Amino acid sequence: MNWIWTGAVLMGLGGFLAATDRRYRVRVRREEDLPDDDTDTAARPSTAATG
């Protein structure tokens, strides 16, 4: 029974370590750096349904 709890604790620590990986924060930062203005709407396809 102790091995089951040890395995659960190790998996939890591994998940926490993976969640704190720097590569995830870099990806979020890149998405935040994208411009929010709609100056290039002609280049983007419209998501609105046309009737």
C-alpha positions in Angstrom: 0.0 0.0 0.0 2.9 2.4 0.7 4.1 2.0 -2.9 0.7 3.2 -4.2 0.9 6.4 -2.2 4.6 6.9 -3.1 3.7 6.6 -6.8 0.8 9.0 -6.4 3.1 11.6 -4.7 5.8 11.1 -7.4 3.2 11.6 -10.2 1.9 14.8 -8.4 5.4 16.2 -8.1 6.1 15.4 -11.8 2.9 17.1 -12.8 3.8 20.2 -10.8 7.3 20.2 -12.2 5.9 20.0 -15.8 3.4 22.8 -15.1 6.1 25.1 -14.0 8.1 24.5 -17.1 9.4 27.8 -18.6 8.4 26.8 -22.2 4.7 27.1 -21.2 5.2 30.7 -20.0 7.0 31.7 -23.1 4.1 30.5 -25.3 1.6 32.5 -23.3 3.8 35.6 -23.5 4.0 35.3 -27.3 0.2 35.2 -27.5 -0.1 38.3 -25.3 2.3 40.2 -27.6 0.0 39.9 -30.6 -1.7 43.1 -31.6 -5.3 43.5 -30.6 -6.2 46.0 -33.2 -8.3 45.0 -36.2 -6.3 46.8 -38.9 -5.7 43.6 -40.9 -9.2 42.2 -41.0 -9.1 41.8 -44.7 -6.3 39.2 -44.3 -8.3 37.2 -41.7 -11.3 35.1 -42.6 -14.5 36.2 -41.1 -15.9 34.0 -38.3 -19.4 35.4 -38.6 -21.9 33.3 -40.4 -23.1 34.9 -43.6 -26.8 34.5 -44.5 
